[in-house]
Amino acid sequence: MTLLQRLALPILVLVVDVAYWVLTYEPAGTVLLFLFAIALGVMMMVLGPTLNDVGPTAPVDPDWHERRA
């Protein structure tokens, strides 16, 4: 996943933030959208590299059966 793909959603939120500011001049909503875009960008930079990972899997025990007591 490229850097642009990782940051596409935060950039889109920033574009919405700018449009919101231009259309309303309302500071509270603009600040909240801006902070959301920053938090989303940080999250995507930290967690983005792990999006395609399935993670470690446990070894399968052939003798185990869920219905056995």
TAPE-V971548 format. One record per pair of residues at least 24 apart in sequence whose ideal C-beta (glycine too) atoms are under 10 Angstrom apart, sorted by the first residue. I is the first residue (numbers start at 0). J is the second residue. Records with the same first field share a line. If there is no record, write none. Layout:
# TAPE-V971548
I: J, J
This chain:
# TAPE-V971548
0: 43, 47, 48, 50, 51
1: 47
2: 43, 44, 47
4: 43, 47, 50
5: 40, 42, 43, 44, 46, 47, 48, 50
6: 36, 39, 40, 43, 44, 47
7: 43
8: 36, 39, 40, 42, 43
9: 35, 36, 37, 38, 39, 40, 41, 42, 43, 44
10: 36, 39, 40
11: 36, 39
12: 36, 37, 38, 39, 40
13: 37, 39, 40
